[in-house]
């Protein structure tokens, strides 16, 4: 039925496979070869100043911290109008918070440009509360685009007619309509006019309208995404995808779960459809392989979007497209489930800590610091500020090997609530120290 599939599916806009192995937290980001790197705040006090000074091909590297009007005098929206890579230290580490003053980022390039490794939040705009793609083919990847609002279109991301973005490996979460219960219904992601590009390996969830909408003659490729619990009941609205474009859809191997009205609104095929029903409209089209099932995310309420064993998203991607890093068929969503058959004895780092994470992170009231020990021994857990000064001692005791957890209520040793910003959990064993960034929101 799809013998010539690889010839018919438009390629990745960057000409290669997207890396699917990412962690919800801190990850390394390599600078472009032979490009100048402008550090914020090391060389420039604001991201805006660094972007203005950057030349095409440069990298603006943003350290862990909160960048907002009140935290560092940042002005929004940040303007990416040349081929510059804007690289954060990772989700939950580098936070761009417009604090409701404007949208967070505007991309207006001719070609190139990248936004990666941020929590993007607090944006409010008519269009594109989180990210507005006005032109060009920027890469938007590995971000948490959370709690942004729009009045008209694209509370999380809006792309206009001149754009062909590559939007991949993001979590677009809890973005909202700023005029409720108005009739505009801006949706989580809107691809307008003649927008092309690719939207793949994202989670789009808990938007108070449709997860993603196309209109007029937009023709993006929508694949390997999870559309999760989009919509509200009053006023009634919310599908995973609303395909209003006059172009035939390319919607394949997505997973739809608990969207309020249905998986897909496709007027050209009769209206509201489940993913399975959409697959069956025409055996020769590019709507196929879609699922209606629970992705079994670990703990989305706490910001943990990893797939649990047995998730319907595992190995549910298109087998004609690149495999996951473990050599299996691509999983749906931004975080692949490693089936590599790791040894029963996990590799222990020099600190003795096998793994460490926190959830929720960012957090407002309290967070759970989770870590695993490769061997038993004395362990202390402290909270320190960016200078390394200890503000809270959480625990100091003998612990067995295996999984551990300790909670922090956002207070120092004196019982005072700490300010918003980046703090660090420091886990010290007899072998060394592991440090985990924590982001406090107020």
C-alpha positions as CSV (number, residue, x, y, z in Angstrom):
1,X,0.0,0.0,0.0
2,X,2.9,2.3,0.7
3,X,5.6,0.8,-1.4
4,X,7.1,4.1,-2.4
5,X,6.7,5.7,1.1
6,X,10.3,7.0,1.4
7,X,10.0,8.9,-1.9
8,X,6.7,10.4,-0.9
9,X,7.4,11.6,2.6
10,X,9.2,15.0,2.6
11,X,12.6,14.8,4.2
12,X,13.7,16.3,7.5
13,X,14.3,20.0,6.9
14,X,17.8,19.8,8.1
15,X,18.6,16.8,5.9
16,X,19.3,14.3,8.7
17,X,17.7,12.4,11.5
18,X,16.7,14.3,14.6
19,X,18.4,13.0,17.8
20,X,15.8,11.4,19.9
21,X,17.7,10.6,23.0
22,X,17.1,13.6,25.3
23,X,16.5,13.9,29.0
24,X,13.9,16.1,30.7
25,X,16.6,18.2,32.5
26,X,20.1,19.2,31.7
27,X,21.9,18.0,28.5
28,X,25.0,19.2,26.7
29,X,24.7,21.4,23.6
30,X,27.6,21.6,21.2
31,X,28.5,24.9,19.6
32,X,28.7,25.2,15.8
33,X,32.2,24.6,14.5
34,X,34.3,27.7,13.7
35,X,31.6,30.0,15.1
36,X,32.0,32.7,17.8
37,X,30.3,31.9,21.1
38,X,28.8,34.7,23.0
39,X,28.1,33.9,26.7
40,X,25.3,35.2,28.8
41,X,25.7,36.4,31.4
42,X,29.5,36.0,31.2
43,X,30.0,38.4,28.4
44,X,26.6,40.0,28.0
45,X,24.2,40.9,30.7
46,X,21.1,40.1,28.7
47,X,20.2,37.7,25.9
48,X,18.9,40.5,23.8
49,X,22.2,42.3,23.9
50,X,24.0,39.1,22.9
51,X,21.6,38.4,20.0
52,X,22.1,42.0,18.7
53,X,25.9,41.6,18.8
54,X,26.0,38.1,17.2
55,X,26.9,37.6,13.6
56,X,25.4,34.9,11.3
57,X,26.8,31.5,12.3
58,X,27.5,32.5,15.9
59,X,26.2,30.8,19.0
60,X,24.6,32.7,21.9
61,X,25.1,30.4,24.9
62,X,22.9,31.0,27.9
63,X,23.9,29.7,31.3
64,X,21.5,28.3,33.8
65,X,19.3,30.9,35.4
66,X,16.1,32.8,35.0
67,X,16.1,35.6,32.4
68,X,13.1,37.9,32.9
69,X,12.3,41.7,33.2
70,X,12.7,41.4,37.0
71,X,15.6,39.0,37.2
72,X,18.1,40.6,34.8
73,X,16.3,43.4,33.0
74,X,15.6,41.2,29.9
75,X,13.3,42.8,27.3
76,X,10.9,40.6,25.3
77,X,10.3,39.4,22.7
78,X,13.8,38.2,22.1
79,X,14.5,38.7,18.4
80,X,16.3,36.0,16.4
81,X,16.7,37.7,13.0
82,X,19.8,36.0,11.7
83,X,21.3,32.5,11.5
84,X,22.3,32.3,15.1
85,X,21.9,29.4,17.5
86,X,20.4,30.4,20.8
87,X,21.4,27.6,23.2
88,X,20.3,27.2,26.8
89,X,21.6,24.9,29.4
90,X,18.5,22.7,29.2
91,X,14.9,22.4,30.2
92,X,14.5,23.5,33.8
93,X,17.9,25.2,33.8
94,X,17.8,28.2,31.5
95,X,14.4,29.8,31.9
96,X,13.0,32.5,29.6
97,X,10.1,34.2,31.5
98,X,8.5,37.2,29.8
99,X,6.4,37.7,32.9
100,X,3.3,38.6,30.7
101,X,5.0,41.6,29.1
102,X,5.1,40.2,25.5
103,X,5.7,37.0,23.6
104,X,9.0,35.3,24.5
105,X,10.8,34.7,21.2
106,X,10.3,36.0,17.6
107,X,12.2,34.2,14.8
108,X,12.5,36.3,11.7
109,X,15.4,34.8,9.8
110,X,15.9,34.3,6.1
111,X,17.5,31.0,6.7
112,X,18.8,29.1,9.7
113,X,18.6,29.9,13.3
114,X,17.9,27.7,16.3
115,X,16.3,27.8,19.7
116,X,17.2,24.9,22.0
117,X,17.5,24.0,25.6
118,X,15.1,26.3,27.4
119,X,12.0,26.6,29.5
120,X,10.0,29.2,27.6
121,X,7.2,30.6,29.7
122,X,5.2,33.7,30.7
123,X,4.7,34.9,27.1
124,X,1.5,36.8,26.2
125,X,0.8,38.0,22.7
126,X,-1.9,38.2,20.0
127,X,0.0,35.4,18.1
128,X,2.8,33.2,19.3
129,X,2.9,33.6,23.0
130,X,5.8,31.3,23.4
131,X,7.5,31.4,19.9
132,X,6.5,33.5,16.9
133,X,8.1,32.2,13.6
134,X,7.6,35.1,11.2
135,X,9.9,33.7,8.5
136,X,12.7,31.4,7.6
137,X,13.3,27.8,8.6
138,X,14.5,27.9,12.2
139,X,15.0,24.8,14.3
140,X,12.9,24.8,17.6
141,X,13.9,21.9,19.6
142,X,14.3,20.4,23.1
143,X,12.4,23.1,24.9
144,X,9.6,23.1,27.4
145,X,7.1,25.7,26.0
146,X,4.9,26.1,29.0
147,X,2.1,28.4,30.3
148,X,2.1,30.9,27.5
149,X,-1.0,32.7,26.2
150,X,-2.3,34.2,23.0
151,X,-5.5,36.0,22.1
152,X,-5.8,35.1,18.4
153,X,-3.5,32.2,17.3
154,X,-0.7,30.0,18.6
155,X,-0.5,30.2,22.4
156,X,2.6,28.1,22.3
157,X,3.9,28.4,18.8
158,X,2.7,30.4,15.8
159,X,4.3,30.1,12.3
160,X,3.3,32.5,9.6
161,X,3.0,32.0,5.8
162,X,6.7,32.7,5.1
163,X,7.9,30.1,7.5
164,X,9.1,26.5,7.3
165,X,10.2,25.6,10.8
166,X,11.5,22.4,12.1
167,X,9.8,21.9,15.5
168,X,11.0,18.8,17.2
169,X,11.5,17.1,20.6
170,X,9.7,19.8,22.6
171,X,7.0,19.6,25.3
172,X,4.3,22.2,24.4
173,X,2.3,22.2,27.7
174,X,-0.6,24.1,29.3
175,X,-0.6,27.0,26.9
176,X,-3.8,29.0,27.0
177,X,-6.4,31.4,25.6
178,X,-5.9,34.9,27.1
179,X,-9.5,35.9,26.4
180,X,-11.7,33.3,28.0
181,X,-14.4,32.4,27.2
182,X,-13.8,34.3,24.0
183,X,-14.4,32.9,20.5
184,X,-10.8,33.1,19.2
185,X,-9.5,29.7,20.5
186,X,-5.8,30.3,19.7
187,X,-4.7,26.6,20.0
188,X,-1.3,25.2,21.1
189,X,0.5,25.4,17.8
190,X,-0.8,27.2,14.7
191,X,0.7,26.8,11.2
192,X,-0.9,29.4,9.1
193,X,-1.2,30.4,5.4
194,X,1.4,28.5,3.3
195,X,3.6,27.4,6.2
196,X,5.5,24.2,5.5
197,X,8.2,22.5,7.6
198,X,8.0,19.5,10.0
199,X,6.5,19.0,13.4
200,X,7.8,15.8,14.9
201,X,8.6,14.0,18.2
202,X,6.8,16.6,20.4
203,X,4.2,16.3,23.2
204,X,1.4,18.9,22.8
205,X,-0.8,18.7,25.8
206,X,-3.4,20.4,28.1
207,X,-3.9,23.3,25.7
208,X,-7.4,24.8,26.3
209,X,-8.1,24.5,22.6
210,X,-6.8,22.3,19.8
211,X,-3.3,21.0,20.1
212,X,-2.3,21.9,16.6
213,X,-4.1,23.8,13.8
214,X,-3.4,24.3,10.1
215,X,-5.2,26.6,7.8
216,X,-5.5,28.0,4.3
217,X,-2.8,26.2,2.3
218,X,-0.4,25.1,5.1
219,X,1.4,21.9,4.3
220,X,3.6,20.8,7.2
221,X,4.5,17.2,7.9
222,X,3.0,16.1,11.3
223,X,4.6,12.9,12.6
224,X,5.6,11.0,15.8
225,X,3.9,13.5,18.2
226,X,1.8,12.8,21.3
227,X,-1.4,14.9,21.5
228,X,-2.4,14.6,25.1
229,X,-5.6,15.9,26.9
230,X,-6.1,19.0,24.8
231,X,-9.3,21.0,25.1
232,X,-11.9,22.1,27.7
233,X,-15.6,21.4,28.2
234,X,-16.8,25.0,28.7
235,X,-16.8,26.3,26.1
236,X,-16.5,22.9,24.4
237,X,-13.5,22.7,22.3
238,X,-10.3,20.7,21.8
239,X,-8.9,18.1,19.4
240,X,-5.4,16.9,18.9
241,X,-5.2,18.3,15.4
242,X,-7.5,20.6,13.5
243,X,-6.6,20.3,9.8
244,X,-8.3,23.2,8.1
245,X,-5.7,23.6,5.3
246,X,-6.9,23.0,1.8
247,X,-3.9,20.9,1.2
248,X,-4.0,17.1,1.7
249,X,-2.7,16.3,5.2
250,X,0.6,14.6,6.1
251,X,-0.4,13.3,9.5
252,X,1.2,9.9,10.4
253,X,2.2,7.8,13.3
254,X,1.0,10.3,16.0
255,X,-0.6,9.2,19.2
256,X,-3.9,10.8,20.5
257,X,-5.1,10.5,24.1
258,X,-8.1,12.0,25.8
259,X,-8.5,15.1,23.7
260,X,-11.9,16.5,24.6
261,X,-13.8,16.3,21.3
262,X,-11.8,13.9,19.2
263,X,-8.3,13.2,17.8
264,X,-8.6,15.0,14.4
265,X,-11.0,17.5,12.9
266,X,-10.6,17.0,9.1
267,X,-13.5,18.6,7.3
268,X,-12.4,17.2,3.9
269,X,-12.9,13.7,5.3
270,X,-16.2,14.2,7.1
271,X,-15.4,16.1,10.3
272,X,-14.3,14.8,13.7
273,X,-12.4,11.5,13.5
274,X,-10.4,9.3,15.8
275,X,-6.9,8.6,14.8
276,X,-7.9,5.1,13.6
277,X,-10.8,6.5,11.6
278,X,-8.5,9.1,9.9
279,X,-6.1,6.3,8.9
280,X,-8.9,4.6,7.0
281,X,-10.1,7.5,4.9
282,X,-7.9,6.8,1.8
283,X,-5.4,4.0,1.6
284,X,-3.2,6.1,-0.7
285,X,-2.9,9.3,1.4
286,X,-0.4,10.3,4.0
287,X,-2.6,9.9,7.0
288,X,-1.7,6.5,8.4
289,X,-0.3,4.8,11.5
290,X,-2.0,7.0,14.0
291,X,-3.1,5.6,17.3
292,X,-5.7,6.3,20.0
293,X,-4.2,5.1,23.2
294,X,-2.7,6.1,26.5
295,X,1.0,6.9,26.1
296,X,1.6,6.1,29.8
297,X,3.7,9.1,30.7
298,X,5.5,8.7,34.0
299,X,4.1,11.7,35.8
300,X,3.0,14.5,33.6
301,X,1.5,16.4,36.6
302,X,5.0,16.7,37.9
303,X,6.7,17.4,34.6
304,X,8.0,13.8,34.0
305,X,7.1,12.9,30.5
306,X,9.2,9.8,30.1
307,X,7.4,6.7,28.7
308,X,6.7,3.9,31.1
309,X,7.3,0.2,30.1
310,X,4.4,-1.0,28.0
311,X,3.6,2.4,26.6
312,X,1.7,2.4,23.3
313,X,4.2,4.9,22.0
314,X,7.1,2.5,22.1
315,X,8.1,1.2,18.7
316,X,5.0,2.9,17.3
317,X,6.8,5.2,14.9
318,X,7.2,4.9,11.1
319,X,9.6,2.0,10.4
320,X,10.6,3.8,7.2
321,X,12.1,6.7,9.2
322,X,15.3,6.7,11.3
323,X,15.5,4.3,14.2
324,X,15.9,5.2,17.9
325,X,19.4,5.3,19.3
326,X,18.9,1.8,20.7
327,X,18.3,0.4,17.2
328,X,14.6,-0.1,17.5
329,X,11.7,1.5,15.6
330,X,11.3,5.1,16.5
331,X,9.1,5.8,19.5
332,X,6.4,8.4,19.4
333,X,7.1,11.6,21.4
334,X,10.3,13.4,22.4
335,X,11.7,10.8,24.9
336,X,12.5,7.4,23.6
337,X,12.3,4.3,25.8
338,X,15.7,2.6,25.9
339,X,15.4,-1.1,25.1
340,X,19.1,-1.6,24.9
341,X,19.2,-4.3,27.6
342,X,21.4,-2.5,30.1
343,X,23.4,-4.6,32.6
344,X,21.7,-5.5,35.9
345,X,24.6,-3.7,37.6
346,X,24.3,0.0,36.6
347,X,27.5,1.9,35.8
348,X,28.4,4.0,38.8
349,X,29.8,7.4,38.2
350,X,32.7,8.9,40.2
351,X,30.3,10.3,42.7
352,X,28.7,7.0,43.4
353,X,25.3,8.4,42.1
354,X,23.9,6.4,39.2
355,X,21.2,8.9,38.3
356,X,19.6,12.1,39.7
357,X,16.4,14.0,38.8
358,X,13.8,16.2,40.4
359,X,10.1,16.5,39.9
360,X,8.4,18.8,39.5
361,X,11.2,21.0,38.1
362,X,10.5,23.9,37.7
363,X,8.5,23.9,40.9
364,X,6.5,26.4,42.9
365,X,5.9,24.8,46.4
366,X,8.0,21.7,46.8
367,X,9.9,19.2,44.7
368,X,11.1,15.7,45.1
369,X,14.8,15.1,44.6
370,X,15.3,11.5,43.4
371,X,18.6,9.7,43.0
372,X,20.0,6.2,42.9
373,X,23.1,4.9,44.6
374,X,25.4,2.3,43.1
375,X,26.5,1.2,46.6
376,X,25.5,1.8,50.2
377,X,27.2,4.5,52.3
378,X,27.0,7.9,54.0
379,X,25.1,10.5,51.9
380,X,24.4,14.2,52.5
381,X,21.8,16.2,50.5
382,X,22.1,20.0,50.6
383,X,20.6,22.9,48.8
384,X,23.1,25.5,47.6
385,X,22.8,28.8,45.7
386,X,24.6,29.7,42.5
387,X,27.8,30.6,44.5
388,X,27.8,27.3,46.2
389,X,26.7,28.6,49.6
390,X,24.6,26.1,51.5
391,X,21.1,27.4,52.3
392,X,19.5,24.1,53.5
393,X,20.6,20.8,54.8
394,X,18.0,18.2,53.9
395,X,19.6,14.9,55.0
396,X,22.8,13.3,56.2
397,X,22.7,9.6,56.9
398,X,23.7,6.1,55.9
399,X,21.6,4.9,52.9
400,X,21.4,1.6,51.1
401,X,22.1,1.1,47.4
402,X,19.2,1.8,45.1
403,X,16.6,4.4,44.6
404,X,16.2,7.2,47.1
405,X,14.1,10.4,47.4
406,X,14.0,13.5,49.6
407,X,11.7,16.4,49.4
408,X,12.5,20.1,49.5
409,X,9.8,22.7,50.4
410,X,11.6,25.7,48.9
411,X,12.7,27.0,52.3
412,X,16.2,27.6,53.8
413,X,17.4,26.4,57.2
414,X,15.8,29.4,58.9
415,X,12.4,28.4,57.5
416,X,12.3,31.3,55.0
417,X,11.0,30.7,51.5
418,X,13.7,31.2,49.0
419,X,13.4,33.5,46.0
420,X,12.6,32.4,42.5
421,X,15.5,31.4,40.3
422,X,18.0,28.5,40.0
423,X,19.2,26.6,43.1
424,X,21.1,23.3,43.3
425,X,20.7,20.1,45.1
426,X,24.1,18.7,46.1
427,X,24.2,15.0,46.7
428,X,27.5,14.0,48.4
429,X,28.7,10.5,48.9
430,X,32.0,9.0,50.0
431,X,33.0,8.8,46.3
432,X,32.2,12.4,45.3
433,X,29.4,14.9,44.6
434,X,26.6,15.2,42.1
435,X,24.9,18.6,41.6
436,X,21.3,18.9,40.2
437,X,19.8,22.3,39.2
438,X,16.4,23.2,40.6
439,X,14.2,26.0,39.3
440,X,12.0,27.8,41.8
441,X,9.0,29.7,40.3
442,X,6.9,32.1,42.4
